[in-house]
């Protein structure tokens, strides 16, 4: 008997595993950045100018505004309209 629907469980599982490993690696990098920021904030007061630079870098890295259209285009929303 012919299958009416293609079974894509293997493909979906592989894509999930790839996405999951990417999320884990990105989370590790973010955690390292947070830990380094915490260590930098514990610097002695003589190095206050370093703390100011670090705070500016963190604000630019973590608290910058990203427009929704950019996120959608990076995730491929505009490229696969029928799959949305």
C-alpha positions, -999 to 999 in steps of 0.1 A, spaced: 0 0 0 13 34 -9 18 60 17 -4 90 12 17 113 34 55 114 36 69 107 71 94 134 79 100 125 115 137 120 110 141 153 92 121 171 119 141 154 147 174 163 130 164 200 126 153 200 162 186 186 174 205 212 153 184 241 167 187 228 202 225 226 201 226 261 186 205 274 215 227 257 240 259 271 225 244 306 223 232 303 259 267 293 271 282 323 253 256 346 269 263 331 303 301 337 299 294 373 290 273 378 321 299 362 343 326 384 328 304 415 333 299 405 370 337 401 375 343 434 358 318 452 380 338 439 410 369 458 400 384 483 425 372 519 423 406 529 408 394 513 376 361 530 373 367 540 337 368 503 328 335 498 345 319 526 325 332 511 292 320 477 302 285 490 311 283 508 277 293 476 259 267 456 277 240 481 271 249 480 234 250 442 233 220 432 254 197 462 254 198 473 218 165 476 200 160 452 171 131 458 148 106 430 144 110 430 106 147 422 110 140 393 133 113 379 109 136 382 79 165 365 98 142 336 107 131 332 71 95 343 76 95 363 44 111 336 23 86 308 30 52 324 31 34 292 24 51 275 54 40 301 79 
